[in-house]
């Protein structure tokens, strides 16, 4: 399960990662996070709500959304859906990066190299949806040459990205936000490795050379979440992993992921998922 700052591990033998969105059953919330990859969500059934740059965007069936590197976003899946996401490491765009290692895309082709008519744009979007689905459908294949078919479709998708959606002049607001989130990355990398330990904001500030007030403001301003909620979210995602395995008690899981006790975890879990851990465990066994 992924978490802030999300680390993207490409699919074995491929330069990208592709998978089904984990909130397919609905009633799912993915808290604010970011990653150093370009991400495309293609929706084939149902819809997903994204909070992007403080705006809520509903992406319906038959459409996709492009999320830029280090662009803070959260996802809400109210109902059942079928969505495929592709994550492309920024290094894949090495020939198109600015001098300070930046690139940005716009879904409507704002500032792109190729300016399409409305009909051409619809055709390009339809082709993007086809390519992503074809790549995903071949992930379960072991037929001769299937990996080359995947790469063929992947590079056609990449061609459309850099010609039809890449902004020749990067978005200034996104650029500033990206640079700010990069400052948080070493801190979030540390937290993801030590989430089960007692990590106070004070100890973290001392370790990275910030005042408590400044570090608190960094989380609130750049990650749009307070430190306690951020740490709790990471612990809860690990707790969910353990609950789905089903071989430990709730008390054992709470202690293992860093909560003081099962009551503390239950309170945080109910706030995030709208049910008690015990209810979630029962549902996951059905």
N, C-alpha and C positions, 0 to 999 in steps of 0.2 A: 504494500500500500504506500502511496506517495504522500509527501508532506512538504510544508514550507521549509526552507527553500528547496523546491523539488529538484531532485537529481534525475536526469533523464539518461537511461541506459539503452542504447540502440539495440534493435533486434539482432540476434546472433547472425552474423554473416551479412548484415545490411547496415547502411549508413544512417538509418532512421528507426524510430519506434512506432509501431502501429498496434492498436488494440481496441476492443469494445469498451465503451465508457462504463465504469464500474457502478454507476447509479442507474442501471437499466430497469430496475424494479420500481423506481420512483421513491418518493418520500426520502430524498437524499440531498444532503448539503455538502458541498466541497468548499471549505473555508478559504479566505483570501490567500493566495500563494503566487509564486512567480518562478520562472526557470529560464536558464540561458539557452533556450531553444525557441524556434518558431513553432507554434502549435496550430493545427487546423482541426476543428470539430465539424464533422459532416453528419447531419441528422437525417436518418432514413425513415424513422417512425416516431410519432409523438413530437415533443418539442423540449427545448432546454432554455432556461433563463440564465443569462450571464450578467454579472456586475463588472463592468469594464470602464475604467476612468470615471468612476462614481455614477455611471449611467446603467440602467437596466435594459438589456437587449434580449428580446425573445427570438430564438432561432427556430423556425418551424420545420416540419418534415420537408425534405427536398432542398434544403438550404445549408450553407456552411458559414463558419466564422473563422477569421484569421486572428490569432493572438500573437502579438509581437514578443520578442525576447525581453525579459525583465519587465513585462507589463502585468501589473497586479490585477488579478481577476479571481472571482469566485463563481460557483455554479450551483444552480438550484434545479433539481429534477423533481417536480411535483408528482408527475404521473409516470407510468411505464413508458419506455422509449427504446429506440435502437439507434445508437450513435457510435461512430468510429472516430477516434482521434489519431492524428499523425503528429509526432514530435520530431522536428528536424534540427539537429545541433547547428549552432550559428557558424561553425567551421565549414559547413557544407556550402556556405555562401561566400567563401573567402575571396573570390574574384570580384565581389560586389560590395564589400564592406567599405565604410569610410575609413579615414586614416586612424581614427580612434576606435575601430572595431565595432561599428554600429550599422544597423540596417533596419528599415521599417517598411511595412506593407499596409495597404489600405484596401479593404474589401471592394469598394466601389471604383477602384482604379485611380483615385485622386493622386495626381502628380506622376502617374506611371509612364513608362517609355511608350507604350502603345495605348492610344486613346480609341476605345471602341464605341460603336453606336450601341443603342439600347439592345437591339437584336443580337449584335455580336457579343455583348456582355452576357446576355442570357445564355448564348451558346457556349461561351467560355465557362460560365458557372456550372452548366449542365455537364460539361466535359470533366471539370474538376471532381464533381460528385461521382461520375462514372469511374474515373481513375482511382480514387480512394477506395471505392467499393471493390474494384478489381484487385487492387493490391491486397486488401484485407482477405478477400475470398481465397487468395492463393497461399495465405499463411499456413493453412492446414494441408496443403498439398505436398506430396513427396515425388511427384512425377518428374521425369527427366526434363530439365530446362525450366522448371517453374521459377527458380530464383532469377533467371534472366528475364522472364516475363515480368516479374515484380519490379526489377530494376528498370526495365523499359518503361513501364507505366510511371514509376517514380520519377524518372528523369523528364518525362513529358510533363508531369505535374510541376516539377521544378522550373521547367522552361516557362510554363504559364505564370508561375509565381514571379519570376524575375522580369518578365516582359509586360504582363498585364496588371500586376498588383504591387510591384515594388515602387516605392516613392523615390524619385530621383533626388529630391530635396527632403531629407528626413524630417519627420514631425518634431518640432522644437520642444513641445511639452512632453512628448513621449521620451525624447532624448534626455531631457533633464531628470525625468522620473527614473529612467533606466540607470543613469549614473548614480542617483541617490540609492537605489536598491542594491547596487553593487557594493556600496559601503556596508550594507547590512549582511551581505553574504557570508563573510568569515564568522560572524557571530551566530547566524542561523546554522551554519555548518557545525559549529561547536555544540549548539543546543541539540541538534538531531542525534549527535553521538552520545550525549550525556543526559538525555531527557529523563532518565529514570533516577538520576541523582538529585540531591537537594541543590537546586540552582536558584539563588536569589538574584534579583536585579542588581543589588549592591555588589555581590561577588563577580557577576558578569561585567559590570561597569569597571571594576578594579582591574580585572584581567585584560580588558581591551583598552584601558586608558581613557575612559569617559567618566563624566560625573553621572550620578544616578539620574538626575533631571534631564541631562542631554540624551542619554540612552533611551529613556522613557519617551522623550519627544521624537526620537528617530523612529521608534516602532510606530507611534501614533501617526506621525506625518507621512512616512514613506510606505509603511506596511498597512496603514489604516486599521490597526488593531493594537490593543494594549498588550504589554508583555505577558501578563498573567493568562490572558485568553489565548495568546499564541502558544505558550508552553502547554497549557491545558489541552489545546486542540491536537498537538503532537502526541501527547500521552493517550488521548482518547482513541486516536487512529491505531495506535499500537494495541490498545485494549481490545478494540474491535477485532483485530487480527487474532488475538489470543482467544476471544470468545468464539470465533468461528471455528477454531481448532477443536474446542469443546473438551479439552482434557484438564482444565484447571477450574477452581472455584473463583467466584467473583472477588472474594477477599484476597486470594493469591494473586490474581491479575492486577488488582488495584495497587498492591504493594510493589509488584514487579515493575509496573510502568511509572511509578513515582508518586502516586497519590498517597496521602497520609493514611487513609483507610477506605473501606468500601463505601461508606456514607459520602465521603468527599467525592469519590468517583461517580456515585449514583446521581448526585446533585448536578455535576458538570455534564454527565451523560444525558440526563433528562432535558437539560437546557439546550443541548446541541441536537439531539436526535428525537426528542419528544416522547421518549419512553424510558423505562428503567432498564438497567443492564440485564436483569433477570428476564424481562419481556423479550429483549433482543435475542438472548440465548435460546429461548423457546422457539422464536420465529426461525432462527437460523438452523434449527434441527428438523424443521418440517420438510 
